[in-house]
Each structure stands twice: as C-alpha cells, then as structure tokens.
Amino acid sequence: MNKVNEIKRLLDLKLSDRAILRAVQVSCNPVASVRLGKPTSVESTSFEIAKEKWPSLINWEKLNSEYQSGVTLFVLWEELKEPKLLAVNYSTF
C-alpha cells in the first residue's frame, strides 16, 4: 500500500500524528502535509524507483578505480548525490 494512502487511512481513524508516523515509519512533515492536503515527498514515485534501482545507475568500474586511487567514499557519494543519481544516505552507500 502506498504510504500516502496509509497515512490518509490512519488519519480517517483519528490517530495522532505521532502514532501515524510510528506506524508508517515516516517523519512528522509528511503526516502534517497529508493532513493539510499539501504534496509530500512520500508521494514521489520517481524517488522510490530510484531508491530501488540506484545500484544499476552507477558505473561501478569507474567508481572502484577512483576509490582505489585514493578518493574517499564520502566524496564519491557526494558526487553521485549532486545530480540526483543517488537516492540513498551515505550510511547505505
């Protein structure tokens, strides 16, 4: 089930924002945004697709050669994050 639909369902059940964010595992902002009818980042299906497929979007041979030449993982992650090619946190990368 889509997280936005689940948030709406739980709002209809008159649950508190805190209970909803625990149940759906999102931050307070999307719950408040859905409550007010504003668009949320949770609705971004392209982000979800990118999050699932991000490993296939990276040239791993180039990344590995740069890493072996002394570039830190943090710098590599930042370079991939800038053009929105990477949809994961540094700890996941």
PyMOL Python script that loads the backbone (N, CA, C, O; Angstrom):
from pymol import cmd

cmd.read_pdbstr("""\
ATOM      1  N   MET A   1       0.839  -1.180   0.000  1.00  0.00           N
ATOM      2  CA  MET A   1       0.000   0.000   0.000  1.00  0.00           C
ATOM      3  C   MET A   1       0.883   1.242   0.000  1.00  0.00           C
ATOM      4  O   MET A   1       1.921   1.274   0.661  1.00  0.00           O
ATOM      5  N   ASN A   2       0.478   2.233  -0.724  1.00  0.00           N
ATOM      6  CA  ASN A   2       1.192   3.494  -0.805  1.00  0.00           C
ATOM      7  C   ASN A   2       1.191   4.162   0.578  1.00  0.00           C
ATOM      8  O   ASN A   2       0.185   4.129   1.287  1.00  0.00           O
ATOM      9  N   LYS A   3       2.313   4.763   0.951  1.00  0.00           N
ATOM     10  CA  LYS A   3       2.412   5.378   2.277  1.00  0.00           C
ATOM     11  C   LYS A   3       1.423   6.524   2.447  1.00  0.00           C
ATOM     12  O   LYS A   3       0.870   6.709   3.531  1.00  0.00           O
ATOM     13  N   VAL A   4       1.194   7.297   1.382  1.00  0.00           N
ATOM     14  CA  VAL A   4       0.250   8.411   1.480  1.00  0.00           C
ATOM     15  C   VAL A   4      -1.156   7.880   1.734  1.00  0.00           C
ATOM     16  O   VAL A   4      -1.887   8.423   2.562  1.00  0.00           O
ATOM     17  N   ASN A   5      -1.535   6.827   1.029  1.00  0.00           N
ATOM     18  CA  ASN A   5      -2.856   6.233   1.253  1.00  0.00           C
ATOM     19  C   ASN A   5      -2.985   5.687   2.671  1.00  0.00           C
ATOM     20  O   ASN A   5      -4.037   5.805   3.300  1.00  0.00           O
ATOM     21  N   GLU A   6      -1.911   5.091   3.162  1.00  0.00           N
ATOM     22  CA  GLU A   6      -1.927   4.567   4.532  1.00  0.00           C
ATOM     23  C   GLU A   6      -2.054   5.705   5.542  1.00  0.00           C
ATOM     24  O   GLU A   6      -2.778   5.579   6.530  1.00  0.00           O
ATOM     25  N   ILE A   7      -1.355   6.817   5.301  1.00  0.00           N
ATOM     26  CA  ILE A   7      -1.462   7.978   6.191  1.00  0.00           C
ATOM     27  C   ILE A   7      -2.897   8.498   6.186  1.00  0.00           C
ATOM     28  O   ILE A   7      -3.456   8.797   7.242  1.00  0.00           O
ATOM     29  N   LYS A   8      -3.491   8.606   5.004  1.00  0.00           N
ATOM     30  CA  LYS A   8      -4.877   9.078   4.909  1.00  0.00           C
ATOM     31  C   LYS A   8      -5.825   8.140   5.649  1.00  0.00           C
ATOM     32  O   LYS A   8      -6.738   8.594   6.339  1.00  0.00           O
ATOM     33  N   ARG A   9      -5.612   6.838   5.506  1.00  0.00           N
ATOM     34  CA  ARG A   9      -6.464   5.864   6.181  1.00  0.00           C
ATOM     35  C   ARG A   9      -6.365   6.016   7.696  1.00  0.00           C
ATOM     36  O   ARG A   9      -7.375   5.990   8.400  1.00  0.00           O
ATOM     37  N   LEU A  10      -5.131   6.176   8.190  1.00  0.00           N
ATOM     38  CA  LEU A  10      -4.935   6.324   9.632  1.00  0.00           C
ATOM     39  C   LEU A  10      -5.468   7.660  10.148  1.00  0.00           C
ATOM     40  O   LEU A  10      -5.938   7.746  11.282  1.00  0.00           O
ATOM     41  N   LEU A  11      -5.394   8.701   9.317  1.00  0.00           N
ATOM     42  CA  LEU A  11      -5.983   9.983   9.702  1.00  0.00           C
ATOM     43  C   LEU A  11      -7.498   9.852   9.827  1.00  0.00           C
ATOM     44  O   LEU A  11      -8.106  10.434  10.726  1.00  0.00           O
ATOM     45  N   ASP A  12      -8.105   9.082   8.917  1.00  0.00           N
ATOM     46  CA  ASP A  12      -9.551   8.861   8.988  1.00  0.00           C
ATOM     47  C   ASP A  12      -9.944   8.121  10.262  1.00  0.00           C
ATOM     48  O   ASP A  12     -11.061   8.269  10.758  1.00  0.00           O
ATOM     49  N   LEU A  13      -9.015   7.324  10.784  1.00  0.00           N
ATOM     50  CA  LEU A  13      -9.264   6.610  12.038  1.00  0.00           C
ATOM     51  C   LEU A  13      -9.017   7.477  13.261  1.00  0.00           C
ATOM     52  O   LEU A  13      -9.132   7.013  14.395  1.00  0.00           O
ATOM     53  N   LYS A  14      -8.673   8.753  13.023  1.00  0.00           N
ATOM     54  CA  LYS A  14      -8.461   9.746  14.092  1.00  0.00           C
ATOM     55  C   LYS A  14      -7.252   9.433  14.971  1.00  0.00           C
ATOM     56  O   LYS A  14      -7.248   9.745  16.162  1.00  0.00           O
ATOM     57  N   LEU A  15      -6.212   8.809  14.373  1.00  0.00           N
ATOM     58  CA  LEU A  15      -4.985   8.579  15.122  1.00  0.00           C
ATOM     59  C   LEU A  15      -4.173   9.864  15.183  1.00  0.00           C
ATOM     60  O   LEU A  15      -4.316  10.734  14.324  1.00  0.00           O
ATOM     61  N   SER A  16      -3.332   9.982  16.185  1.00  0.00           N
ATOM     62  CA  SER A  16      -2.481  11.164  16.306  1.00  0.00           C
ATOM     63  C   SER A  16      -1.356  11.095  15.274  1.00  0.00           C
ATOM     64  O   SER A  16      -1.030  10.027  14.755  1.00  0.00           O
ATOM     65  N   ASP A  17      -0.775  12.256  14.990  1.00  0.00           N
ATOM     66  CA  ASP A  17       0.336  12.299  14.033  1.00  0.00           C
ATOM     67  C   ASP A  17       1.487  11.398  14.485  1.00  0.00           C
ATOM     68  O   ASP A  17       2.109  10.708  13.677  1.00  0.00           O
ATOM     69  N   ARG A  18       1.754  11.419  15.785  1.00  0.00           N
ATOM     70  CA  ARG A  18       2.846  10.604  16.320  1.00  0.00           C
ATOM     71  C   ARG A  18       2.589   9.115  16.126  1.00  0.00           C
ATOM     72  O   ARG A  18       3.498   8.364  15.772  1.00  0.00           O
ATOM     73  N   ALA A  19       1.358   8.691  16.356  1.00  0.00           N
ATOM     74  CA  ALA A  19       1.009   7.274  16.163  1.00  0.00           C
ATOM     75  C   ALA A  19       1.112   6.892  14.689  1.00  0.00           C
ATOM     76  O   ALA A  19       1.538   5.787  14.352  1.00  0.00           O
ATOM     77  N   ILE A  20       0.719   7.815  13.821  1.00  0.00           N
ATOM     78  CA  ILE A  20       0.796   7.542  12.385  1.00  0.00           C
ATOM     79  C   ILE A  20       2.243   7.447  11.931  1.00  0.00           C
ATOM     80  O   ILE A  20       2.592   6.540  11.175  1.00  0.00           O
ATOM     81  N   LEU A  21       3.082   8.359  12.373  1.00  0.00           N
ATOM     82  CA  LEU A  21       4.476   8.314  11.919  1.00  0.00           C
ATOM     83  C   LEU A  21       5.182   7.068  12.419  1.00  0.00           C
ATOM     84  O   LEU A  21       6.067   6.546  11.741  1.00  0.00           O
ATOM     85  N   ARG A  22       4.807   6.584  13.594  1.00  0.00           N
ATOM     86  CA  ARG A  22       5.372   5.318  14.070  1.00  0.00           C
ATOM     87  C   ARG A  22       4.877   4.142  13.243  1.00  0.00           C
ATOM     88  O   ARG A  22       5.645   3.233  12.930  1.00  0.00           O
ATOM     89  N   ALA A  23       3.603   4.157  12.889  1.00  0.00           N
ATOM     90  CA  ALA A  23       3.017   3.042  12.139  1.00  0.00           C
ATOM     91  C   ALA A  23       3.530   2.987  10.707  1.00  0.00           C
ATOM     92  O   ALA A  23       3.799   1.907  10.181  1.00  0.00           O
ATOM     93  N   VAL A  24       3.668   4.149  10.077  1.00  0.00           N
ATOM     94  CA  VAL A  24       4.069   4.205   8.664  1.00  0.00           C
ATOM     95  C   VAL A  24       5.582   4.366   8.530  1.00  0.00           C
ATOM     96  O   VAL A  24       6.136   4.155   7.451  1.00  0.00           O
ATOM     97  N   GLN A  25       6.243   4.734   9.606  1.00  0.00           N
ATOM     98  CA  GLN A  25       7.688   4.946   9.646  1.00  0.00           C
ATOM     99  C   GLN A  25       8.118   6.072   8.706  1.00  0.00           C
ATOM    100  O   GLN A  25       8.964   5.884   7.832  1.00  0.00           O
ATOM    101  N   VAL A  26       7.514   7.250   8.906  1.00  0.00           N
ATOM    102  CA  VAL A  26       7.887   8.467   8.191  1.00  0.00           C
ATOM    103  C   VAL A  26       8.073   9.576   9.212  1.00  0.00           C
ATOM    104  O   VAL A  26       7.733   9.422  10.385  1.00  0.00           O
ATOM    105  N   SER A  27       8.617  10.697   8.751  1.00  0.00           N
ATOM    106  CA  SER A  27       8.797  11.831   9.651  1.00  0.00           C
ATOM    107  C   SER A  27       7.471  12.561   9.841  1.00  0.00           C
ATOM    108  O   SER A  27       6.485  12.253   9.171  1.00  0.00           O
ATOM    109  N   CYS A  28       7.452  13.522  10.748  1.00  0.00           N
ATOM    110  CA  CYS A  28       6.222  14.265  11.037  1.00  0.00           C
ATOM    111  C   CYS A  28       5.770  15.106   9.847  1.00  0.00           C
ATOM    112  O   CYS A  28       4.568  15.276   9.640  1.00  0.00           O
ATOM    113  N   ASN A  29       6.703  15.632   9.067  1.00  0.00           N
ATOM    114  CA  ASN A  29       6.334  16.516   7.972  1.00  0.00           C
ATOM    115  C   ASN A  29       5.383  15.879   6.964  1.00  0.00           C
ATOM    116  O   ASN A  29       4.397  16.525   6.610  1.00  0.00           O
ATOM    117  N   PRO A  30       5.606  14.650   6.472  1.00  0.00           N
ATOM    118  CA  PRO A  30       4.639  14.076   5.538  1.00  0.00           C
ATOM    119  C   PRO A  30       3.256  13.875   6.154  1.00  0.00           C
ATOM    120  O   PRO A  30       2.247  14.043   5.469  1.00  0.00           O
ATOM    121  N   VAL A  31       3.198  13.522   7.424  1.00  0.00           N
ATOM    122  CA  VAL A  31       1.899  13.327   8.071  1.00  0.00           C
ATOM    123  C   VAL A  31       1.158  14.657   8.125  1.00  0.00           C
ATOM    124  O   VAL A  31      -0.025  14.721   7.791  1.00  0.00           O
ATOM    125  N   ALA A  32       1.834  15.702   8.537  1.00  0.00           N
ATOM    126  CA  ALA A  32       1.208  17.030   8.597  1.00  0.00           C
ATOM    127  C   ALA A  32       0.836  17.512   7.203  1.00  0.00           C
ATOM    128  O   ALA A  32      -0.220  18.120   7.026  1.00  0.00           O
ATOM    129  N   SER A  33       1.674  17.255   6.217  1.00  0.00           N
ATOM    130  CA  SER A  33       1.388  17.676   4.847  1.00  0.00           C
ATOM    131  C   SER A  33       0.154  16.971   4.294  1.00  0.00           C
ATOM    132  O   SER A  33      -0.688  17.599   3.651  1.00  0.00           O
ATOM    133  N   VAL A  34       0.046  15.685   4.539  1.00  0.00           N
ATOM    134  CA  VAL A  34      -1.133  14.939   4.077  1.00  0.00           C
ATOM    135  C   VAL A  34      -2.378  15.458   4.800  1.00  0.00           C
ATOM    136  O   VAL A  34      -3.439  15.596   4.192  1.00  0.00           O
ATOM    137  N   ARG A  35      -2.249  15.741   6.090  1.00  0.00           N
ATOM    138  CA  ARG A  35      -3.381  16.266   6.866  1.00  0.00           C
ATOM    139  C   ARG A  35      -3.870  17.581   6.270  1.00  0.00           C
ATOM    140  O   ARG A  35      -5.073  17.841   6.238  1.00  0.00           O
ATOM    141  N   LEU A  36      -2.930  18.423   5.792  1.00  0.00           N
ATOM    142  CA  LEU A  36      -3.284  19.729   5.226  1.00  0.00           C
ATOM    143  C   LEU A  36      -3.567  19.673   3.727  1.00  0.00           C
ATOM    144  O   LEU A  36      -3.953  20.678   3.131  1.00  0.00           O
ATOM    145  N   GLY A  37      -3.378  18.501   3.114  1.00  0.00           N
ATOM    146  CA  GLY A  37      -3.652  18.359   1.687  1.00  0.00           C
ATOM    147  C   GLY A  37      -2.540  18.868   0.789  1.00  0.00           C
ATOM    148  O   GLY A  37      -2.760  19.097  -0.400  1.00  0.00           O
ATOM    149  N   LYS A  38      -1.354  19.048   1.340  1.00  0.00           N
ATOM    150  CA  LYS A  38      -0.212  19.526   0.550  1.00  0.00           C
ATOM    151  C   LYS A  38       0.523  18.328  -0.041  1.00  0.00           C
ATOM    152  O   LYS A  38       0.484  17.234   0.521  1.00  0.00           O
ATOM    153  N   PRO A  39       1.204  18.538  -1.193  1.00  0.00           N
ATOM    154  CA  PRO A  39       2.010  17.437  -1.754  1.00  0.00           C
ATOM    155  C   PRO A  39       3.178  17.111  -0.833  1.00  0.00           C
ATOM    156  O   PRO A  39       3.722  17.999  -0.176  1.00  0.00           O
ATOM    157  N   THR A  40       3.558  15.849  -0.783  1.00  0.00           N
ATOM    158  CA  THR A  40       4.644  15.421   0.091  1.00  0.00           C
ATOM    159  C   THR A  40       5.714  14.704  -0.698  1.00  0.00           C
ATOM    160  O   THR A  40       5.478  14.266  -1.824  1.00  0.00           O
ATOM    161  N   SER A  41       6.885  14.582  -0.114  1.00  0.00           N
ATOM    162  CA  SER A  41       7.971  13.834  -0.747  1.00  0.00           C
ATOM    163  C   SER A  41       7.671  12.346  -0.747  1.00  0.00           C
ATOM    164  O   SER A  41       8.260  11.599  -1.529  1.00  0.00           O
ATOM    165  N   VAL A  42       6.764  11.901   0.120  1.00  0.00           N
ATOM    166  CA  VAL A  42       6.393  10.493   0.178  1.00  0.00           C
ATOM    167  C   VAL A  42       5.692  10.086  -1.113  1.00  0.00           C
ATOM    168  O   VAL A  42       5.752   8.925  -1.518  1.00  0.00           O
ATOM    169  N   GLU A  43       5.022  11.050  -1.762  1.00  0.00           N
ATOM    170  CA  GLU A  43       4.288  10.760  -2.985  1.00  0.00           C
ATOM    171  C   GLU A  43       5.204  10.610  -4.186  1.00  0.00           C
ATOM    172  O   GLU A  43       4.756  10.178  -5.248  1.00  0.00           O
ATOM    173  N   SER A  44       6.442  10.947  -4.048  1.00  0.00           N
ATOM    174  CA  SER A  44       7.368  10.924  -5.174  1.00  0.00           C
ATOM    175  C   SER A  44       7.701   9.494  -5.569  1.00  0.00           C
ATOM    176  O   SER A  44       8.547   8.850  -4.949  1.00  0.00           O
ATOM    177  N   THR A  45       7.035   9.005  -6.598  1.00  0.00           N
ATOM    178  CA  THR A  45       7.280   7.641  -7.038  1.00  0.00           C
ATOM    179  C   THR A  45       8.621   7.524  -7.746  1.00  0.00           C
ATOM    180  O   THR A  45       9.246   6.465  -7.712  1.00  0.00           O
ATOM    181  N   SER A  46       9.072   8.602  -8.389  1.00  0.00           N
ATOM    182  CA  SER A  46      10.367   8.534  -9.061  1.00  0.00           C
ATOM    183  C   SER A  46      11.483   8.343  -8.049  1.00  0.00           C
ATOM    184  O   SER A  46      12.465   7.657  -8.333  1.00  0.00           O
ATOM    185  N   PHE A  47      11.346   8.945  -6.862  1.00  0.00           N
ATOM    186  CA  PHE A  47      12.340   8.753  -5.815  1.00  0.00           C
ATOM    187  C   PHE A  47      12.344   7.307  -5.353  1.00  0.00           C
ATOM    188  O   PHE A  47      13.407   6.719  -5.154  1.00  0.00           O
ATOM    189  N   GLU A  48      11.163   6.732  -5.181  1.00  0.00           N
ATOM    190  CA  GLU A  48      11.080   5.339  -4.757  1.00  0.00           C
ATOM    191  C   GLU A  48      11.694   4.409  -5.797  1.00  0.00           C
ATOM    192  O   GLU A  48      12.390   3.456  -5.448  1.00  0.00           O
ATOM    193  N   ILE A  49      11.437   4.685  -7.078  1.00  0.00           N
ATOM    194  CA  ILE A  49      12.025   3.874  -8.138  1.00  0.00           C
ATOM    195  C   ILE A  49      13.541   4.023  -8.127  1.00  0.00           C
ATOM    196  O   ILE A  49      14.268   3.036  -8.235  1.00  0.00           O
ATOM    197  N   ALA A  50      14.013   5.259  -7.996  1.00  0.00           N
ATOM    198  CA  ALA A  50      15.460   5.492  -7.961  1.00  0.00           C
ATOM    199  C   ALA A  50      16.085   4.813  -6.746  1.00  0.00           C
ATOM    200  O   ALA A  50      17.207   4.312  -6.819  1.00  0.00           O
ATOM    201  N   LYS A  51      15.365   4.799  -5.640  1.00  0.00           N
ATOM    202  CA  LYS A  51      15.886   4.168  -4.432  1.00  0.00           C
ATOM    203  C   LYS A  51      16.059   2.665  -4.631  1.00  0.00           C
ATOM    204  O   LYS A  51      17.008   2.071  -4.120  1.00  0.00           O
ATOM    205  N   GLU A  52      15.135   2.052  -5.379  1.00  0.00           N
ATOM    206  CA  GLU A  52      15.217   0.622  -5.619  1.00  0.00           C
ATOM    207  C   GLU A  52      16.262   0.275  -6.671  1.00  0.00           C
ATOM    208  O   GLU A  52      16.900  -0.774  -6.583  1.00  0.00           O
ATOM    209  N   LYS A  53      16.445   1.139  -7.661  1.00  0.00           N
ATOM    210  CA  LYS A  53      17.299   0.814  -8.796  1.00  0.00           C
ATOM    211  C   LYS A  53      18.637   1.556  -8.805  1.00  0.00           C
ATOM    212  O   LYS A  53      19.350   1.512  -9.807  1.00  0.00           O
ATOM    213  N   TRP A  54      18.992   2.230  -7.721  1.00  0.00           N
ATOM    214  CA  TRP A  54      20.198   3.037  -7.751  1.00  0.00           C
ATOM    215  C   TRP A  54      21.466   2.252  -8.056  1.00  0.00           C
ATOM    216  O   TRP A  54      22.364   2.813  -8.684  1.00  0.00           O
ATOM    217  N   PRO A  55      21.600   0.986  -7.650  1.00  0.00           N
ATOM    218  CA  PRO A  55      22.854   0.296  -7.980  1.00  0.00           C
ATOM    219  C   PRO A  55      23.083   0.135  -9.480  1.00  0.00           C
ATOM    220  O   PRO A  55      24.231   0.118  -9.925  1.00  0.00           O
ATOM    221  N   SER A  56      22.025   0.017 -10.261  1.00  0.00           N
ATOM    222  CA  SER A  56      22.185  -0.156 -11.700  1.00  0.00           C
ATOM    223  C   SER A  56      22.506   1.156 -12.408  1.00  0.00           C
ATOM    224  O   SER A  56      22.878   1.138 -13.581  1.00  0.00           O
ATOM    225  N   LEU A  57      22.370   2.297 -11.725  1.00  0.00           N
ATOM    226  CA  LEU A  57      22.625   3.599 -12.337  1.00  0.00           C
ATOM    227  C   LEU A  57      24.071   4.058 -12.196  1.00  0.00           C
ATOM    228  O   LEU A  57      24.441   5.107 -12.723  1.00  0.00           O
ATOM    229  N   ILE A  58      24.883   3.292 -11.497  1.00  0.00           N
ATOM    230  CA  ILE A  58      26.253   3.711 -11.197  1.00  0.00           C
ATOM    231  C   ILE A  58      27.249   2.920 -12.039  1.00  0.00           C
ATOM    232  O   ILE A  58      27.105   1.711 -12.223  1.00  0.00           O
ATOM    233  N   ASN A  59      28.258   3.618 -12.545  1.00  0.00           N
ATOM    234  CA  ASN A  59      29.360   2.972 -13.244  1.00  0.00           C
ATOM    235  C   ASN A  59      30.341   2.482 -12.173  1.00  0.00           C
ATOM    236  O   ASN A  59      31.207   3.229 -11.718  1.00  0.00           O
ATOM    237  N   TRP A  60      30.190   1.237 -11.787  1.00  0.00           N
ATOM    238  CA  TRP A  60      30.947   0.692 -10.660  1.00  0.00           C
ATOM    239  C   TRP A  60      32.432   0.546 -10.958  1.00  0.00           C
ATOM    240  O   TRP A  60      33.255   0.665 -10.050  1.00  0.00           O
ATOM    241  N   GLU A  61      32.792   0.288 -12.224  1.00  0.00           N
ATOM    242  CA  GLU A  61      34.220   0.176 -12.574  1.00  0.00           C
ATOM    243  C   GLU A  61      34.923   1.516 -12.359  1.00  0.00           C
ATOM    244  O   GLU A  61      36.012   1.567 -11.788  1.00  0.00           O
ATOM    245  N   LYS A  62      34.295   2.598 -12.819  1.00  0.00           N
ATOM    246  CA  LYS A  62      34.872   3.929 -12.629  1.00  0.00           C
ATOM    247  C   LYS A  62      34.941   4.284 -11.148  1.00  0.00           C
ATOM    248  O   LYS A  62      35.947   4.810 -10.671  1.00  0.00           O
ATOM    249  N   LEU A  63      33.862   3.991 -10.427  1.00  0.00           N
ATOM    250  CA  LEU A  63      33.821   4.280  -9.005  1.00  0.00           C
ATOM    251  C   LEU A  63      34.918   3.526  -8.256  1.00  0.00           C
ATOM    252  O   LEU A  63      35.586   4.093  -7.391  1.00  0.00           O
ATOM    253  N   ASN A  64      35.100   2.267  -8.586  1.00  0.00           N
ATOM    254  CA  ASN A  64      36.127   1.451  -7.941  1.00  0.00           C
ATOM    255  C   ASN A  64      37.525   1.978  -8.240  1.00  0.00           C
ATOM    256  O   ASN A  64      38.371   2.032  -7.348  1.00  0.00           O
ATOM    257  N   SER A  65      37.773   2.370  -9.497  1.00  0.00           N
ATOM    258  CA  SER A  65      39.107   2.880  -9.837  1.00  0.00           C
ATOM    259  C   SER A  65      39.394   4.195  -9.113  1.00  0.00           C
ATOM    260  O   SER A  65      40.520   4.431  -8.676  1.00  0.00           O
ATOM    261  N   GLU A  66      38.364   5.062  -8.986  1.00  0.00           N
ATOM    262  CA  GLU A  66      38.551   6.315  -8.245  1.00  0.00           C
ATOM    263  C   GLU A  66      38.803   6.037  -6.764  1.00  0.00           C
ATOM    264  O   GLU A  66      39.634   6.694  -6.137  1.00  0.00           O
ATOM    265  N   TYR A  67      38.086   5.066  -6.212  1.00  0.00           N
ATOM    266  CA  TYR A  67      38.271   4.719  -4.804  1.00  0.00           C
ATOM    267  C   TYR A  67      39.676   4.172  -4.560  1.00  0.00           C
ATOM    268  O   TYR A  67      40.315   4.509  -3.564  1.00  0.00           O
ATOM    269  N   GLN A  68      40.150   3.330  -5.470  1.00  0.00           N
ATOM    270  CA  GLN A  68      41.482   2.759  -5.321  1.00  0.00           C
ATOM    271  C   GLN A  68      42.579   3.796  -5.519  1.00  0.00           C
ATOM    272  O   GLN A  68      43.694   3.621  -5.028  1.00  0.00           O
ATOM    273  N   SER A  69      42.269   4.882  -6.238  1.00  0.00           N
ATOM    274  CA  SER A  69      43.258   5.933  -6.419  1.00  0.00           C
ATOM    275  C   SER A  69      43.315   6.894  -5.235  1.00  0.00           C
ATOM    276  O   SER A  69      44.121   7.824  -5.231  1.00  0.00           O
ATOM    277  N   GLY A  70      42.463   6.675  -4.229  1.00  0.00           N
ATOM    278  CA  GLY A  70      42.563   7.457  -3.004  1.00  0.00           C
ATOM    279  C   GLY A  70      41.394   8.377  -2.715  1.00  0.00           C
ATOM    280  O   GLY A  70      41.406   9.061  -1.691  1.00  0.00           O
ATOM    281  N   VAL A  71      40.390   8.425  -3.568  1.00  0.00           N
ATOM    282  CA  VAL A  71      39.220   9.259  -3.314  1.00  0.00           C
ATOM    283  C   VAL A  71      38.370   8.576  -2.238  1.00  0.00           C
ATOM    284  O   VAL A  71      38.116   7.373  -2.310  1.00  0.00           O
ATOM    285  N   THR A  72      37.938   9.347  -1.250  1.00  0.00           N
ATOM    286  CA  THR A  72      37.176   8.753  -0.153  1.00  0.00           C
ATOM    287  C   THR A  72      35.747   8.418  -0.592  1.00  0.00           C
ATOM    288  O   THR A  72      35.224   8.991  -1.548  1.00  0.00           O
ATOM    289  N   LEU A  73      35.135   7.484   0.123  1.00  0.00           N
ATOM    290  CA  LEU A  73      33.754   7.109  -0.186  1.00  0.00           C
ATOM    291  C   LEU A  73      32.800   8.280  -0.014  1.00  0.00           C
ATOM    292  O   LEU A  73      31.828   8.414  -0.757  1.00  0.00           O
ATOM    293  N   PHE A  74      33.082   9.125   0.968  1.00  0.00           N
ATOM    294  CA  PHE A  74      32.209  10.272   1.195  1.00  0.00           C
ATOM    295  C   PHE A  74      32.213  11.211  -0.004  1.00  0.00           C
ATOM    296  O   PHE A  74      31.161  11.704  -0.413  1.00  0.00           O
ATOM    297  N   VAL A  75      33.389  11.458  -0.568  1.00  0.00           N
ATOM    298  CA  VAL A  75      33.493  12.332  -1.747  1.00  0.00           C
ATOM    299  C   VAL A  75      32.781  11.695  -2.936  1.00  0.00           C
ATOM    300  O   VAL A  75      32.079  12.384  -3.676  1.00  0.00           O
ATOM    301  N   LEU A  76      32.953  10.391  -3.125  1.00  0.00           N
ATOM    302  CA  LEU A  76      32.275   9.691  -4.223  1.00  0.00           C
ATOM    303  C   LEU A  76      30.763   9.758  -4.047  1.00  0.00           C
ATOM    304  O   LEU A  76      30.032   9.980  -5.012  1.00  0.00           O
ATOM    305  N   TRP A  77      30.296   9.565  -2.818  1.00  0.00           N
ATOM    306  CA  TRP A  77      28.861   9.632  -2.547  1.00  0.00           C
ATOM    307  C   TRP A  77      28.318  11.029  -2.836  1.00  0.00           C
ATOM    308  O   TRP A  77      27.254  11.172  -3.437  1.00  0.00           O
ATOM    309  N   GLU A  78      29.058  12.073  -2.401  1.00  0.00           N
ATOM    310  CA  GLU A  78      28.620  13.449  -2.657  1.00  0.00           C
ATOM    311  C   GLU A  78      28.526  13.740  -4.149  1.00  0.00           C
ATOM    312  O   GLU A  78      27.588  14.401  -4.594  1.00  0.00           O
ATOM    313  N   GLU A  79      29.499  13.246  -4.929  1.00  0.00           N
ATOM    314  CA  GLU A  79      29.479  13.474  -6.376  1.00  0.00           C
ATOM    315  C   GLU A  79      28.272  12.809  -7.029  1.00  0.00           C
ATOM    316  O   GLU A  79      27.695  13.361  -7.966  1.00  0.00           O
ATOM    317  N   LEU A  80      27.888  11.646  -6.553  1.00  0.00           N
ATOM    318  CA  LEU A  80      26.732  10.953  -7.110  1.00  0.00           C
ATOM    319  C   LEU A  80      25.415  11.544  -6.612  1.00  0.00           C
ATOM    320  O   LEU A  80      24.400  11.480  -7.305  1.00  0.00           O
ATOM    321  N   LYS A  81      25.434  12.113  -5.419  1.00  0.00           N
ATOM    322  CA  LYS A  81      24.226  12.681  -4.824  1.00  0.00           C
ATOM    323  C   LYS A  81      23.824  13.984  -5.510  1.00  0.00           C
ATOM    324  O   LYS A  81      22.633  14.264  -5.647  1.00  0.00           O
ATOM    325  N   GLU A  82      24.790  14.775  -5.936  1.00  0.00           N
ATOM    326  CA  GLU A  82      24.513  16.086  -6.517  1.00  0.00           C
ATOM    327  C   GLU A  82      23.578  16.041  -7.722  1.00  0.00           C
ATOM    328  O   GLU A  82      22.594  16.781  -7.736  1.00  0.00           O
ATOM    329  N   PRO A  83      23.835  15.205  -8.743  1.00  0.00           N
ATOM    330  CA  PRO A  83      22.910  15.205  -9.889  1.00  0.00           C
ATOM    331  C   PRO A  83      21.665  14.344  -9.653  1.00  0.00           C
ATOM    332  O   PRO A  83      20.981  13.969 -10.606  1.00  0.00           O
ATOM    333  N   LYS A  84      21.370  14.032  -8.392  1.00  0.00           N
ATOM    334  CA  LYS A  84      20.207  13.217  -8.015  1.00  0.00           C
ATOM    335  C   LYS A  84      20.274  11.807  -8.598  1.00  0.00           C
ATOM    336  O   LYS A  84      19.242  11.178  -8.831  1.00  0.00           O
ATOM    337  N   LEU A  85      21.491  11.313  -8.831  1.00  0.00           N
ATOM    338  CA  LEU A  85      21.662   9.957  -9.324  1.00  0.00           C
ATOM    339  C   LEU A  85      21.549   8.955  -8.184  1.00  0.00           C
ATOM    340  O   LEU A  85      21.215   7.789  -8.399  1.00  0.00           O
ATOM    341  N   LEU A  86      21.828   9.415  -6.982  1.00  0.00           N
ATOM    342  CA  LEU A  86      21.844   8.536  -5.836  1.00  0.00           C
ATOM    343  C   LEU A  86      20.709   8.897  -4.893  1.00  0.00           C
ATOM    344  O   LEU A  86      20.582  10.047  -4.475  1.00  0.00           O
ATOM    345  N   ALA A  87      19.892   7.921  -4.563  1.00  0.00           N
ATOM    346  CA  ALA A  87      18.729   8.171  -3.706  1.00  0.00           C
ATOM    347  C   ALA A  87      18.873   7.456  -2.361  1.00  0.00           C
ATOM    348  O   ALA A  87      17.883   7.016  -1.776  1.00  0.00           O
ATOM    349  N   VAL A  88      20.101   7.345  -1.881  1.00  0.00           N
ATOM    350  CA  VAL A  88      20.327   6.689  -0.603  1.00  0.00           C
ATOM    351  C   VAL A  88      21.211   7.563   0.280  1.00  0.00           C
ATOM    352  O   VAL A  88      21.939   8.426  -0.212  1.00  0.00           O
ATOM    353  N   ASN A  89      21.139   7.330   1.584  1.00  0.00           N
ATOM    354  CA  ASN A  89      22.006   8.020   2.526  1.00  0.00           C
ATOM    355  C   ASN A  89      23.430   7.504   2.424  1.00  0.00           C
ATOM    356  O   ASN A  89      23.684   6.444   1.851  1.00  0.00           O
ATOM    357  N   TYR A  90      24.348   8.262   2.984  1.00  0.00           N
ATOM    358  CA  TYR A  90      25.752   7.865   2.956  1.00  0.00           C
ATOM    359  C   TYR A  90      25.954   6.515   3.659  1.00  0.00           C
ATOM    360  O   TYR A  90      26.731   5.682   3.192  1.00  0.00           O
ATOM    361  N   SER A  91      25.269   6.306   4.758  1.00  0.00           N
ATOM    362  CA  SER A  91      25.453   5.051   5.500  1.00  0.00           C
ATOM    363  C   SER A  91      25.012   3.834   4.686  1.00  0.00           C
ATOM    364  O   SER A  91      25.561   2.745   4.859  1.00  0.00           O
ATOM    365  N   THR A  92      24.030   4.006   3.804  1.00  0.00           N
ATOM    366  CA  THR A  92      23.573   2.918   2.947  1.00  0.00           C
ATOM    367  C   THR A  92      24.524   2.700   1.776  1.00  0.00           C
ATOM    368  O   THR A  92      24.708   1.574   1.312  1.00  0.00           O
ATOM    369  N   PHE A  93      25.129   3.795   1.301  1.00  0.00           N
ATOM    370  CA  PHE A  93      26.041   3.731   0.174  1.00  0.00           C
ATOM    371  C   PHE A  93      27.275   2.958   0.571  1.00  0.00           C
ATOM    372  O   PHE A  93      28.183   2.784  -0.241  1.00  0.00           O
TER     373      PHE A  93
END
""", "prot")
cmd.dss("prot")
cmd.show_as("cartoon", "prot")
cmd.util.cbc("prot")
cmd.orient("prot")
